[in-house]
């Protein structure tokens, strides 16, 4: 999972991540704890969290 430029730093994704894989200080950051479950994207109002990795 990666965070695209739509992220506004609302931190809603942090509360819904079961794995504690998101850090939000300003813009959200996905850590290596991520299991690619996609729950965070379901709750992101900006749809800023996307599957895959930035290349």
CHARMM internal coordinates of N, CA and C (Angstrom, degrees):
IC EDIT
DIST 1 N 1 CA 1.4465
DIST 1 CA 1 C 1.5283
ANGL 1 N 1 CA 1 C 108.27
DIST 1 C 2 N 1.3140
ANGL 1 CA 1 C 2 N 115.48
DIHE 1 N 1 CA 1 C 2 N 149.63
DIST 2 N 2 CA 1.4611
ANGL 1 C 2 N 2 CA 120.65
DIHE 1 CA 1 C 2 N 2 CA 175.92
DIST 2 CA 2 C 1.5180
ANGL 2 N 2 CA 2 C 109.17
DIHE 1 C 2 N 2 CA 2 C -142.89
DIST 2 C 3 N 1.3096
ANGL 2 CA 2 C 3 N 115.60
DIHE 2 N 2 CA 2 C 3 N 160.75
DIST 3 N 3 CA 1.4578
ANGL 2 C 3 N 3 CA 122.50
DIHE 2 CA 2 C 3 N 3 CA -179.61
DIST 3 CA 3 C 1.5226
ANGL 3 N 3 CA 3 C 107.74
DIHE 2 C 3 N 3 CA 3 C -103.37
DIST 3 C 4 N 1.3446
ANGL 3 CA 3 C 4 N 115.78
DIHE 3 N 3 CA 3 C 4 N 123.76
DIST 4 N 4 CA 1.4610
ANGL 3 C 4 N 4 CA 118.91
DIHE 3 CA 3 C 4 N 4 CA 179.47
DIST 4 CA 4 C 1.5336
ANGL 4 N 4 CA 4 C 110.46
DIHE 3 C 4 N 4 CA 4 C -90.98
DIST 4 C 5 N 1.3031
ANGL 4 CA 4 C 5 N 116.84
DIHE 4 N 4 CA 4 C 5 N -176.52
DIST 5 N 5 CA 1.4673
ANGL 4 C 5 N 5 CA 121.98
DIHE 4 CA 4 C 5 N 5 CA -175.19
DIST 5 CA 5 C 1.5317
ANGL 5 N 5 CA 5 C 114.19
DIHE 4 C 5 N 5 CA 5 C -71.56
DIST 5 C 6 N 1.3328
ANGL 5 CA 5 C 6 N 117.83
DIHE 5 N 5 CA 5 C 6 N -4.00
DIST 6 N 6 CA 1.4664
ANGL 5 C 6 N 6 CA 120.43
DIHE 5 CA 5 C 6 N 6 CA 177.40
DIST 6 CA 6 C 1.5286
ANGL 6 N 6 CA 6 C 112.49
DIHE 5 C 6 N 6 CA 6 C -74.39
DIST 6 C 7 N 1.3194
ANGL 6 CA 6 C 7 N 117.89
DIHE 6 N 6 CA 6 C 7 N -15.48
DIST 7 N 7 CA 1.4655
ANGL 6 C 7 N 7 CA 121.72
DIHE 6 CA 6 C 7 N 7 CA -176.29
DIST 7 CA 7 C 1.5288
ANGL 7 N 7 CA 7 C 110.30
DIHE 6 C 7 N 7 CA 7 C -60.67
DIST 7 C 8 N 1.3448
ANGL 7 CA 7 C 8 N 114.77
DIHE 7 N 7 CA 7 C 8 N 128.97
DIST 8 N 8 CA 1.4650
ANGL 7 C 8 N 8 CA 120.80
DIHE 7 CA 7 C 8 N 8 CA 178.15
DIST 8 CA 8 C 1.5309
ANGL 8 N 8 CA 8 C 111.49
DIHE 7 C 8 N 8 CA 8 C -110.12
DIST 8 C 9 N 1.3439
ANGL 8 CA 8 C 9 N 116.62
DIHE 8 N 8 CA 8 C 9 N 4.56
DIST 9 N 9 CA 1.4611
ANGL 8 C 9 N 9 CA 120.74
DIHE 8 CA 8 C 9 N 9 CA 177.62
DIST 9 CA 9 C 1.5076
ANGL 9 N 9 CA 9 C 115.14
DIHE 8 C 9 N 9 CA 9 C 75.61
DIST 9 C 10 N 1.3255
ANGL 9 CA 9 C 10 N 117.93
DIHE 9 N 9 CA 9 C 10 N 28.79
DIST 10 N 10 CA 1.4707
ANGL 9 C 10 N 10 CA 120.80
DIHE 9 CA 9 C 10 N 10 CA -178.11
DIST 10 CA 10 C 1.5333
ANGL 10 N 10 CA 10 C 112.68
DIHE 9 C 10 N 10 CA 10 C -73.12
DIST 10 C 11 N 1.3261
ANGL 10 CA 10 C 11 N 118.14
DIHE 10 N 10 CA 10 C 11 N -20.30
DIST 11 N 11 CA 1.4760
ANGL 10 C 11 N 11 CA 125.38
DIHE 10 CA 10 C 11 N 11 CA 177.20
DIST 11 CA 11 C 1.5199
ANGL 11 N 11 CA 11 C 115.30
DIHE 10 C 11 N 11 CA 11 C 71.01
DIST 11 C 12 N 1.3250
ANGL 11 CA 11 C 12 N 119.08
DIHE 11 N 11 CA 11 C 12 N 9.73
DIST 12 N 12 CA 1.4626
ANGL 11 C 12 N 12 CA 119.95
DIHE 11 CA 11 C 12 N 12 CA 178.77
DIST 12 CA 12 C 1.5206
ANGL 12 N 12 CA 12 C 111.97
DIHE 11 C 12 N 12 CA 12 C -62.16
DIST 12 C 13 N 1.3030
ANGL 12 CA 12 C 13 N 117.43
DIHE 12 N 12 CA 12 C 13 N -33.16
DIST 13 N 13 CA 1.4624
ANGL 12 C 13 N 13 CA 122.15
DIHE 12 CA 12 C 13 N 13 CA -178.94
DIST 13 CA 13 C 1.5257
ANGL 13 N 13 CA 13 C 111.78
DIHE 12 C 13 N 13 CA 13 C -62.26
DIST 13 C 14 N 1.3286
ANGL 13 CA 13 C 14 N 117.06
DIHE 13 N 13 CA 13 C 14 N -33.58
DIST 14 N 14 CA 1.4644
ANGL 13 C 14 N 14 CA 121.79
DIHE 13 CA 13 C 14 N 14 CA -177.45
DIST 14 CA 14 C 1.5220
ANGL 14 N 14 CA 14 C 110.51
DIHE 13 C 14 N 14 CA 14 C -60.04
DIST 14 C 15 N 1.3084
ANGL 14 CA 14 C 15 N 116.93
DIHE 14 N 14 CA 14 C 15 N -43.47
DIST 15 N 15 CA 1.4621
ANGL 14 C 15 N 15 CA 121.53
DIHE 14 CA 14 C 15 N 15 CA -177.31
DIST 15 CA 15 C 1.5279
ANGL 15 N 15 CA 15 C 113.04
DIHE 14 C 15 N 15 CA 15 C -65.58
DIST 15 C 16 N 1.3053
ANGL 15 CA 15 C 16 N 117.63
DIHE 15 N 15 CA 15 C 16 N -27.71
DIST 16 N 16 CA 1.4625
ANGL 15 C 16 N 16 CA 120.89
DIHE 15 CA 15 C 16 N 16 CA -176.14
DIST 16 CA 16 C 1.5197
ANGL 16 N 16 CA 16 C 114.47
DIHE 15 C 16 N 16 CA 16 C -97.84
DIST 16 C 17 N 1.3169
ANGL 16 CA 16 C 17 N 118.44
DIHE 16 N 16 CA 16 C 17 N -5.82
DIST 17 N 17 CA 1.4603
ANGL 16 C 17 N 17 CA 121.23
DIHE 16 CA 16 C 17 N 17 CA -179.92
DIST 17 CA 17 C 1.5241
ANGL 17 N 17 CA 17 C 109.48
DIHE 16 C 17 N 17 CA 17 C -77.57
DIST 17 C 18 N 1.3373
ANGL 17 CA 17 C 18 N 116.76
DIHE 17 N 17 CA 17 C 18 N 114.01
DIST 18 N 18 CA 1.4621
ANGL 17 C 18 N 18 CA 122.68
DIHE 17 CA 17 C 18 N 18 CA -179.08
DIST 18 CA 18 C 1.5202
ANGL 18 N 18 CA 18 C 112.56
DIHE 17 C 18 N 18 CA 18 C -70.73
DIST 18 C 19 N 1.3167
ANGL 18 CA 18 C 19 N 117.54
DIHE 18 N 18 CA 18 C 19 N -17.93
DIST 19 N 19 CA 1.4554
ANGL 18 C 19 N 19 CA 121.74
DIHE 18 CA 18 C 19 N 19 CA -173.09
DIST 19 CA 19 C 1.5257
ANGL 19 N 19 CA 19 C 113.35
DIHE 18 C 19 N 19 CA 19 C -105.01
DIST 19 C 20 N 1.3287
ANGL 19 CA 19 C 20 N 116.25
DIHE 19 N 19 CA 19 C 20 N 0.19
DIST 20 N 20 CA 1.4641
ANGL 19 C 20 N 20 CA 119.89
DIHE 19 CA 19 C 20 N 20 CA -178.91
DIST 20 CA 20 C 1.5174
ANGL 20 N 20 CA 20 C 112.35
DIHE 19 C 20 N 20 CA 20 C 62.14
DIST 20 C 21 N 1.3368
ANGL 20 CA 20 C 21 N 115.46
DIHE 20 N 20 CA 20 C 21 N 36.48
DIST 21 N 21 CA 1.4610
ANGL 20 C 21 N 21 CA 120.83
DIHE 20 CA 20 C 21 N 21 CA -172.99
DIST 21 CA 21 C 1.5214
ANGL 21 N 21 CA 21 C 114.59
DIHE 20 C 21 N 21 CA 21 C -96.85
DIST 21 C 22 N 1.3237
ANGL 21 CA 21 C 22 N 117.73
DIHE 21 N 21 CA 21 C 22 N 2.80
DIST 22 N 22 CA 1.4642
ANGL 21 C 22 N 22 CA 119.85
DIHE 21 CA 21 C 22 N 22 CA -176.95
DIST 22 CA 22 C 1.5190
ANGL 22 N 22 CA 22 C 110.25
DIHE 21 C 22 N 22 CA 22 C -119.05
DIST 22 C 23 N 1.3077
ANGL 22 CA 22 C 23 N 114.55
DIHE 22 N 22 CA 22 C 23 N 131.09
DIST 23 N 23 CA 1.4603
ANGL 22 C 23 N 23 CA 122.01
DIHE 22 CA 22 C 23 N 23 CA 174.63
DIST 23 CA 23 C 1.5234
ANGL 23 N 23 CA 23 C 106.05
DIHE 22 C 23 N 23 CA 23 C -113.55
DIST 23 C 24 N 1.3205
ANGL 23 CA 23 C 24 N 116.81
DIHE 23 N 23 CA 23 C 24 N 130.52
DIST 24 N 24 CA 1.4653
ANGL 23 C 24 N 24 CA 119.39
DIHE 23 CA 23 C 24 N 24 CA 179.81
DIST 24 CA 24 C 1.5182
ANGL 24 N 24 CA 24 C 110.10
DIHE 23 C 24 N 24 CA 24 C -127.05
DIST 24 C 25 N 1.2958
ANGL 24 CA 24 C 25 N 115.13
DIHE 24 N 24 CA 24 C 25 N 97.35
DIST 25 N 25 CA 1.4640
ANGL 24 C 25 N 25 CA 122.23
DIHE 24 CA 24 C 25 N 25 CA 171.66
DIST 25 CA 25 C 1.5125
ANGL 25 N 25 CA 25 C 104.14
DIHE 24 C 25 N 25 CA 25 C -123.81
DIST 25 C 26 N 1.3096
ANGL 25 CA 25 C 26 N 115.75
DIHE 25 N 25 CA 25 C 26 N 93.44
DIST 26 N 26 CA 1.4595
ANGL 25 C 26 N 26 CA 120.03
DIHE 25 CA 25 C 26 N 26 CA -168.00
DIST 26 CA 26 C 1.5184
ANGL 26 N 26 CA 26 C 105.96
DIHE 25 C 26 N 26 CA 26 C 83.73
DIST 26 C 27 N 1.3009
ANGL 26 CA 26 C 27 N 116.74
DIHE 26 N 26 CA 26 C 27 N -113.11
DIST 27 N 27 CA 1.4653
ANGL 26 C 27 N 27 CA 121.64
DIHE 26 CA 26 C 27 N 27 CA 178.65
DIST 27 CA 27 C 1.5339
ANGL 27 N 27 CA 27 C 110.53
DIHE 26 C 27 N 27 CA 27 C -82.13
DIST 27 C 28 N 1.3244
ANGL 27 CA 27 C 28 N 117.72
DIHE 27 N 27 CA 27 C 28 N 144.21
DIST 28 N 28 CA 1.4638
ANGL 27 C 28 N 28 CA 122.55
DIHE 27 CA 27 C 28 N 28 CA -179.69
DIST 28 CA 28 C 1.5293
ANGL 28 N 28 CA 28 C 111.06
DIHE 27 C 28 N 28 CA 28 C -67.24
DIST 28 C 29 N 1.3250
ANGL 28 CA 28 C 29 N 115.19
DIHE 28 N 28 CA 28 C 29 N 148.31
DIST 29 N 29 CA 1.4566
ANGL 28 C 29 N 29 CA 122.44
DIHE 28 CA 28 C 29 N 29 CA 176.34
DIST 29 CA 29 C 1.5236
ANGL 29 N 29 CA 29 C 107.95
DIHE 28 C 29 N 29 CA 29 C -132.25
DIST 29 C 30 N 1.3295
ANGL 29 CA 29 C 30 N 116.91
DIHE 29 N 29 CA 29 C 30 N 131.46
DIST 30 N 30 CA 1.4630
ANGL 29 C 30 N 30 CA 122.25
DIHE 29 CA 29 C 30 N 30 CA 177.99
DIST 30 CA 30 C 1.5305
ANGL 30 N 30 CA 30 C 107.65
DIHE 29 C 30 N 30 CA 30 C -91.37
DIST 30 C 31 N 1.3361
ANGL 30 CA 30 C 31 N 116.92
DIHE 30 N 30 CA 30 C 31 N 127.19
DIST 31 N 31 CA 1.4650
ANGL 30 C 31 N 31 CA 120.74
DIHE 30 CA 30 C 31 N 31 CA -179.74
DIST 31 CA 31 C 1.5276
ANGL 31 N 31 CA 31 C 110.60
DIHE 30 C 31 N 31 CA 31 C -94.57
DIST 31 C 32 N 1.3123
ANGL 31 CA 31 C 32 N 115.75
DIHE 31 N 31 CA 31 C 32 N 178.31
DIST 32 N 32 CA 1.4611
ANGL 31 C 32 N 32 CA 120.71
DIHE 31 CA 31 C 32 N 32 CA -179.64
DIST 32 CA 32 C 1.5283
ANGL 32 N 32 CA 32 C 113.47
DIHE 31 C 32 N 32 CA 32 C -72.62
DIST 32 C 33 N 1.3201
ANGL 32 CA 32 C 33 N 118.42
DIHE 32 N 32 CA 32 C 33 N -2.14
DIST 33 N 33 CA 1.4686
ANGL 32 C 33 N 33 CA 122.09
DIHE 32 CA 32 C 33 N 33 CA 173.93
DIST 33 CA 33 C 1.5278
ANGL 33 N 33 CA 33 C 112.02
DIHE 32 C 33 N 33 CA 33 C -75.95
DIST 33 C 34 N 1.3253
ANGL 33 CA 33 C 34 N 117.11
DIHE 33 N 33 CA 33 C 34 N -11.23
DIST 34 N 34 CA 1.4672
ANGL 33 C 34 N 34 CA 122.89
DIHE 33 CA 33 C 34 N 34 CA -176.41
DIST 34 CA 34 C 1.5246
ANGL 34 N 34 CA 34 C 111.16
DIHE 33 C 34 N 34 CA 34 C -59.71
DIST 34 C 35 N 1.3251
ANGL 34 CA 34 C 35 N 115.98
DIHE 34 N 34 CA 34 C 35 N 133.95
DIST 35 N 35 CA 1.4689
ANGL 34 C 35 N 35 CA 123.13
DIHE 34 CA 34 C 35 N 35 CA 178.39
DIST 35 CA 35 C 1.5204
ANGL 35 N 35 CA 35 C 112.08
DIHE 34 C 35 N 35 CA 35 C -106.68
DIST 35 C 36 N 1.3520
ANGL 35 CA 35 C 36 N 117.44
DIHE 35 N 35 CA 35 C 36 N 9.61
DIST 36 N 36 CA 1.4742
ANGL 35 C 36 N 36 CA 122.80
DIHE 35 CA 35 C 36 N 36 CA 177.97
DIST 36 CA 36 C 1.5328
ANGL 36 N 36 CA 36 C 113.15
DIHE 35 C 36 N 36 CA 36 C 60.26
DIST 36 C 37 N 1.3317
ANGL 36 CA 36 C 37 N 118.11
DIHE 36 N 36 CA 36 C 37 N 29.86
DIST 37 N 37 CA 1.4708
ANGL 36 C 37 N 37 CA 120.56
DIHE 36 CA 36 C 37 N 37 CA -177.53
DIST 37 CA 37 C 1.5335
ANGL 37 N 37 CA 37 C 112.34
DIHE 36 C 37 N 37 CA 37 C -74.97
DIST 37 C 38 N 1.3399
ANGL 37 CA 37 C 38 N 118.01
DIHE 37 N 37 CA 37 C 38 N -25.76
DIST 38 N 38 CA 1.4558
ANGL 37 C 38 N 38 CA 122.00
DIHE 37 CA 37 C 38 N 38 CA 176.77
DIST 38 CA 38 C 1.5180
ANGL 38 N 38 CA 38 C 116.17
DIHE 37 C 38 N 38 CA 38 C 84.15
DIST 38 C 39 N 1.3204
ANGL 38 CA 38 C 39 N 117.84
DIHE 38 N 38 CA 38 C 39 N 1.20
DIST 39 N 39 CA 1.4652
ANGL 38 C 39 N 39 CA 120.42
DIHE 38 CA 38 C 39 N 39 CA -179.69
DIST 39 CA 39 C 1.5284
ANGL 39 N 39 CA 39 C 110.70
DIHE 38 C 39 N 39 CA 39 C -60.64
DIST 39 C 40 N 1.3078
ANGL 39 CA 39 C 40 N 117.24
DIHE 39 N 39 CA 39 C 40 N -39.93
DIST 40 N 40 CA 1.4645
ANGL 39 C 40 N 40 CA 120.86
DIHE 39 CA 39 C 40 N 40 CA -178.46
DIST 40 CA 40 C 1.5259
ANGL 40 N 40 CA 40 C 111.58
DIHE 39 C 40 N 40 CA 40 C -58.70
DIST 40 C 41 N 1.3201
ANGL 40 CA 40 C 41 N 117.09
DIHE 40 N 40 CA 40 C 41 N -41.20
DIST 41 N 41 CA 1.4609
ANGL 40 C 41 N 41 CA 120.00
DIHE 40 CA 40 C 41 N 41 CA -179.86
DIST 41 CA 41 C 1.5222
ANGL 41 N 41 CA 41 C 111.28
DIHE 40 C 41 N 41 CA 41 C -65.56
DIST 41 C 42 N 1.3187
ANGL 41 CA 41 C 42 N 116.98
DIHE 41 N 41 CA 41 C 42 N -32.62
DIST 42 N 42 CA 1.4665
ANGL 41 C 42 N 42 CA 120.77
DIHE 41 CA 41 C 42 N 42 CA 178.48
DIST 42 CA 42 C 1.5237
ANGL 42 N 42 CA 42 C 111.78
DIHE 41 C 42 N 42 CA 42 C -61.61
DIST 42 C 43 N 1.3240
ANGL 42 CA 42 C 43 N 117.08
DIHE 42 N 42 CA 42 C 43 N -30.53
DIST 43 N 43 CA 1.4555
ANGL 42 C 43 N 43 CA 121.59
DIHE 42 CA 42 C 43 N 43 CA -177.23
DIST 43 CA 43 C 1.5206
ANGL 43 N 43 CA 43 C 113.96
DIHE 42 C 43 N 43 CA 43 C -101.08
DIST 43 C 44 N 1.3158
ANGL 43 CA 43 C 44 N 117.47
DIHE 43 N 43 CA 43 C 44 N -4.73
DIST 44 N 44 CA 1.4616
ANGL 43 C 44 N 44 CA 120.64
DIHE 43 CA 43 C 44 N 44 CA -179.74
DIST 44 CA 44 C 1.5308
ANGL 44 N 44 CA 44 C 109.67
DIHE 43 C 44 N 44 CA 44 C -78.34
DIST 44 C 45 N 1.3390
ANGL 44 CA 44 C 45 N 118.10
DIHE 44 N 44 CA 44 C 45 N 116.65
DIST 45 N 45 CA 1.4628
ANGL 44 C 45 N 45 CA 120.03
DIHE 44 CA 44 C 45 N 45 CA -178.67
DIST 45 CA 45 C 1.5400
ANGL 45 N 45 CA 45 C 112.70
DIHE 44 C 45 N 45 CA 45 C -66.89
DIST 45 C 46 N 1.3242
ANGL 45 CA 45 C 46 N 116.98
DIHE 45 N 45 CA 45 C 46 N -20.73
DIST 46 N 46 CA 1.4573
ANGL 45 C 46 N 46 CA 121.29
DIHE 45 CA 45 C 46 N 46 CA -178.29
DIST 46 CA 46 C 1.5389
ANGL 46 N 46 CA 46 C 112.62
DIHE 45 C 46 N 46 CA 46 C -99.39
DIST 46 C 47 N 1.3324
ANGL 46 CA 46 C 47 N 116.93
DIHE 46 N 46 CA 46 C 47 N -2.75
DIST 47 N 47 CA 1.4798
ANGL 46 C 47 N 47 CA 122.32
DIHE 46 CA 46 C 47 N 47 CA -176.04
DIST 47 CA 47 C 1.5158
ANGL 47 N 47 CA 47 C 110.10
DIHE 46 C 47 N 47 CA 47 C 52.13
DIST 47 C 48 N 1.3337
ANGL 47 CA 47 C 48 N 115.47
DIHE 47 N 47 CA 47 C 48 N 44.12
DIST 48 N 48 CA 1.4574
ANGL 47 C 48 N 48 CA 121.37
DIHE 47 CA 47 C 48 N 48 CA -175.89
DIST 48 CA 48 C 1.5253
ANGL 48 N 48 CA 48 C 113.62
DIHE 47 C 48 N 48 CA 48 C -87.31
DIST 48 C 49 N 1.3324
ANGL 48 CA 48 C 49 N 117.41
DIHE 48 N 48 CA 48 C 49 N -12.21
DIST 49 N 49 CA 1.4603
ANGL 48 C 49 N 49 CA 119.99
DIHE 48 CA 48 C 49 N 49 CA -179.12
DIST 49 CA 49 C 1.5206
ANGL 49 N 49 CA 49 C 108.02
DIHE 48 C 49 N 49 CA 49 C -103.37
DIST 49 C 50 N 1.3160
ANGL 49 CA 49 C 50 N 114.96
DIHE 49 N 49 CA 49 C 50 N 123.63
DIST 50 N 50 CA 1.4720
ANGL 49 C 50 N 50 CA 121.51
DIHE 49 CA 49 C 50 N 50 CA -173.49
DIST 50 CA 50 C 1.5259
ANGL 50 N 50 CA 50 C 110.82
DIHE 49 C 50 N 50 CA 50 C -124.22
DIST 50 C 51 N 1.3170
ANGL 50 CA 50 C 51 N 116.62
DIHE 50 N 50 CA 50 C 51 N 150.89
DIST 51 N 51 CA 1.4661
ANGL 50 C 51 N 51 CA 119.58
DIHE 50 CA 50 C 51 N 51 CA 176.63
DIST 51 CA 51 C 1.5219
ANGL 51 N 51 CA 51 C 111.48
DIHE 50 C 51 N 51 CA 51 C -69.53
DIST 51 C 52 N 1.3183
ANGL 51 CA 51 C 52 N 115.55
DIHE 51 N 51 CA 51 C 52 N 155.19
DIST 52 N 52 CA 1.4534
ANGL 51 C 52 N 52 CA 121.00
DIHE 51 CA 51 C 52 N 52 CA 178.75
DIST 52 CA 52 C 1.5074
ANGL 52 N 52 CA 52 C 111.59
DIHE 51 C 52 N 52 CA 52 C 93.86
DIST 52 C 53 N 1.3160
ANGL 52 CA 52 C 53 N 115.37
DIHE 52 N 52 CA 52 C 53 N -167.75
DIST 53 N 53 CA 1.4554
ANGL 52 C 53 N 53 CA 121.99
DIHE 52 CA 52 C 53 N 53 CA -179.51
DIST 53 CA 53 C 1.5158
ANGL 53 N 53 CA 53 C 109.77
DIHE 52 C 53 N 53 CA 53 C -128.77
DIST 53 C 54 N 1.2960
ANGL 53 CA 53 C 54 N 115.30
DIHE 53 N 53 CA 53 C 54 N 152.45
DIST 54 N 54 CA 1.4543
ANGL 53 C 54 N 54 CA 120.33
DIHE 53 CA 53 C 54 N 54 CA 175.03
DIST 54 CA 54 C 1.5235
ANGL 54 N 54 CA 54 C 107.64
DIHE 53 C 54 N 54 CA 54 C -73.80
DIST 54 C 55 N 1.3312
ANGL 54 CA 54 C 55 N 116.68
DIHE 54 N 54 CA 54 C 55 N 130.13
DIST 55 N 55 CA 1.4625
ANGL 54 C 55 N 55 CA 120.51
DIHE 54 CA 54 C 55 N 55 CA 178.52
DIST 55 CA 55 C 1.5123
ANGL 55 N 55 CA 55 C 111.10
DIHE 54 C 55 N 55 CA 55 C -111.65
END
COOR INIT
IC SEED 1 N 1 CA 1 C
IC BUILD
